[in-house]
Amino acid sequence: MTLLFKRLVKPEGIFCAGVNYAWSDLGAISTINDTIWIHSEKYSSGGLRFKEHPFYLIDPFGERFDYIHGYRAAWCLVNRVMYEQQLAESGKNVLA
C-alpha cells in the first residue's frame, strides 16, 4: 500500500483526511525490513506505518516525487519528523 501525502506536510505537522499529527504528537521511529513506523499515541493505530517503496510525495502543483535530492521520499519525511522533534526539544519556537 502506498501512502500519498498530498499537501500534508506543513510547518505545524502532518495533515490528511481525518488524521492530523502535530509534530509534538509523533514519537519514536522504527523500521522493520522495508516498513517505516512513526509511532504516536494520538490514535489507536499507534502512528503512521508505510513501505519505504513505493512511497512518494506530491507537491501543491501535483508533481510526484519518489526521490528528493537523491533520497527516497519516505526517508525525507522521516528526516523532517526527526528535525522537528529536535527543534522542539531544544526549546525553540518552531513556528517563529
N, C-alpha and C positions, 0 to 999 in steps of 0.2 A: 504494500500500500504506500502510495506517495502522499506526503503531506504537502499541501500547497499553501504557502504563506504569501498571500497577495495583499500588499499594503498593510501588513500587520505589525511589522517591527517598527515601533515608534519610540521616541525618546522616553515615554512612560513605561513601555513594556511590550508584550506580545498580545495582540488583539485579533480574534477571529470570531466567526458567527457562534455566539453562545458561550465562548470560552475566552476569558480575559485574564492575563497574568501580568501584574506589575512586576518589575524586576525584583522587588523585595519578596514576591511570592515564590520565586524559584530558588531551589536549594542545590544539592549536590548533583553532579553529572556522572553517569556511569555508562560504560559500553559493554556489550556482550556480543561478540562476533561483529556483525555489521549493523547492530541496533544501538541507537543512542537514546538514553533516557535522561531527561532533565526532570529531576524529582521536585515535587511540590505537594504540600499538604492541603492546598486550597480546595481541590476537588477530590472526590473519592477515587478517581482514576489513578491518583498518585503522581500525576505530572504528564509530561509530553514524551511519547515514545515514537521513534521513527527510524526508518532504514537510512543508512548513510547514502545509499544509491539504490534506486533513483530518488533523488530529493532535489528540489530546485526552488529558487526564489523568483518571484515575478515583480518587476518594478512597476511604478504607477502608470507607465505607458504600455504595459502588457508584455514587455520583453522578458523572456525566460532566461534565467542564469543557472546553469549547472555548476559552474566554477566562477569564483570571484578572485582576481589576482592570483590565479593558479591553484587556489584551494577549493575543495568541494564546498558547495553552498551549505551543506549540513554543518561542516566544521566552522564556517563563518558565523553561523547562528550560535554555536557553542561558544566561540570566542567572544561574541558580543555579550552573551549571558555572563561569562566569567569576568569580562571587563566591567560590566555594570555592577556585579557583586563586589568587586574590589573597590570600585569607586564609592559605593555606598558604605562599605566597611571603613573607608578612610575618613568618613565624616563629611565629605564634600557634598554640596547640593548638586544632585545630578541634573536638575532642570535649570540651573543658573547659567 
